[in-house]
Amino acid sequence: MLSELTVKGMQQEVDAYISQYKEGYFSPLAMLARLSEEVGELAREVNHTYGEKPKKAEEAENSVENELGDIMFVLVCFANSLGVDLEQAHARVMNKFRTRDKDRWTKLDTEG
């Protein structure tokens, strides 16, 4: 069984992987293009799995899980290349949702 990996640990693991290559991280614009490409691949997979567009027989097997993993990898590369701590970014966005958006959605009834 794998031990739990923190976001900081993921950022460190990806950085160690990328750091072994002379090319290093792509530019921010190239990273954004790669992220957009991966999101498009996720959209295609979701459409095949849950939508009305069945996969063609000659198309390779894939999964939503694989596509989300690809997105996470590129997102971590993007953050690392810009010096963004994703744990801090997550904390800030959750604070925003807990304050600004706290009454935006209908809460589940947690009583009895």
Protein Blocks (a to p, Z undefined) as FASTA:
>chain_A
ZZdddfklmmmmmmmmmmmpmklpadfklmmmmmmmmmmmmmmmmmmmmmmbdcdfklcc
ddfklmmmmmmmmmmmmmmmnopafklmmmmmmmmmmmmmmmmpccddfbZZ
